[in-house]
C-alpha cells in the first residue's frame, strides 16, 4: 500500500497532479453551472419584459 502512494518516489508529484486536476475540473463544472443559471435568469427577465410590453 505504501508503495502505491510513493509511486517510485514520484508520489508527491503524481498525487498533487491528480488533486490539482480534480480541483480544476470541479471549478469548471461550478463555473459552467453558474453561467447557465445567469443566462437562464437573463432569458427569463427578457421574456417577462416582452410580455409586459405587449
Secondary structure, 3 states (H helix, E strand, C coil): CHHHHHCCCCHHHHHHHHHHHHHHHHHHHHHHHHHHHHHHHHHHHHHHHHHHHC
